[in-house]
Every structure is written in structure tokens, then in C-alpha cells.
């Protein structure tokens, strides 16, 4: 059976990528595109047909098999309504990620979490996905006990307006009035992503802690994160230090990473080859390089990881969740089950 799909937030930075990836999938019968009032009426070509972007109405999800929410406020307002109308929901917002009955899934890492889904599946935060893709193959050899991560996050992680803001500031630096970011982002770094929490960390930093615990099903990993916005258009980079329970020889780390689906080992420093945002952009894989054993701790390992956060960090992962649901024959919503 082919599917009726809805994409909510179809005209935003993540929504646009979701459509690009869905375009390649053979299982779509019909697509409905939703966005806010501002984008109403926009025409988008998808699989050879023109579609008009609509705003969500009370019957929006009738007959929809799967609704992909690109993120933001729409999830809070409409995800449960989509479920009620019988759709399986794949949600890219942070709203439901930590709910006990909502699987938080990276298909290469914890696909089994889908088995008991109740209709709503959450897509993890972009920086979390990128980190977990690089770390899970290592965690499988010897459990990771400690993670210290600093991120270098592209402006597109904050949406389309954020990209415009960076270009505007570069084009005219005489009159800068930050709107999306709390400070000028051009020629600057901002060590502040999402809101500050009582413990001094930002919500983005705590997402990396809590979501990784849930995805790895291991609350004992001591994780500390510093998340930084950088004036890069696309692809997040992460400097990651880990400590494993046992020492893992570096050649073995290289081998498991090179063999991991969705990961590309890019680590030939003698040839100036290492991951960079410009190289990773528009790719679905996560790139890992600069692998080196810590000088002071034989169980310590440093690495540099880069991934396109709009692709594997958001859209690709969401569509892969749908692929995985189909593969496992798990495409039903709780509403459907209850009749
Ligand atoms: C960011 N992690 O880059 C966010 C997007 N979900 O701002």
C-alpha cells in the first residue's frame, strides 16, 4: 500500500529538506503540505506534481497515514490532533522527546525503540544525532563513561530567518540589529543556544545530555556540553572527548567507524583531510576525523565530528524513521489500534 503523507512546516529549513528526501521514496501516494499563514498558497513541485501549501484546519489529517512535523510550535498545537485523526506522527520538535511512551530514535543506533511505539515518534535534536552516530559504534565495543563535547553550530539550525540574518550582517555590517540571535553573529561566536537553565547550562546543552541517555539507554554516562553558534551557514561540527571503560586501540576505533552505516571516516591529517562543514553539507552521513588518543588517559579519545544538521540531524533521520517503520511493519497509530 502506498502512503498518504503530510508535512507540517513544509516551507521551512527542515521542511524543505524533508521534501527533498521524500521525493526519492517510492512509497508515496499523496502528499499534503502545511505551513503557517505566511506561506499559505505557495506552490511546491513534488514527484512531478504541483502542490499548494495550506494552513492546518480541523480535518487536516483525515486519511493521512504519516504526518512529519518539521519542528517548532506546530507540534504542540497539532501533533496530538494528527494522532487523533489516525496518523502516525514523526516529530522533529523537542516537545515529546523525553516522554516515557515516546520513542526517541536514530535508526542506525536504536531502531528497536520503535517496536512499542504508540503512534508518536520523536526525532532527536540535531547535535545529539550527530554525536550519537559517531559514538554508538564505540560504545558498543566498550561502554562510554564520560563525554565532553563542544559544538560549533551552523546558523541554519535556527531556521531560515537565521540564515538571512547572517547574510544581511555580512552584506551590511554598518547597521546591525540582531533579531534571531541575541548578538551579532557575523564575524562572531555566540556560546548560547536555546534558553539558559537553572543549572547554568543551556537547554541545547541539556538536550545533548538527556537525549543521549535515552537513546543509549544508559543514564550513567557523565556528559557535559558547551554549545556554540558559529557564522557557518550549514552543518554542525563537534569536538568530542570520550572516556571508555576499557582502552580501545585506535585502529579498532577507525575500523568500527569506517564499517558503520551512515558514518564516514575522514581522517588523513597528513593530506589535510578531515571533516568540515562545507564538505558535509547536503550529505546524509556523519563525518568523523581527527581521531587521537588522549595524551594523559589511555582510555580517552578525541575526535572531530561534522554532519549536515538539516539532513541527518533532522530531515534524513525523520524519513529514515518512516523507512524503518515500514521495514518493521510498524506503521499503525494507537488511534488506529483502538479503532
Ligand atoms: C539549533 N539544535 O541548531 C538546534 C536546532 N534544533 O539551534
Boltz pocket constraint, residues with backbone or C-beta under 6 A from the ligand:
constraints:
  - pocket:
      binder: B
      contacts: [[A, 125], [A, 126], [A, 127], [A, 153], [A, 154], [A, 156], [A, 157], [A, 158], [A, 193], [A, 204], [A, 309]]
      max_distance: 6.0
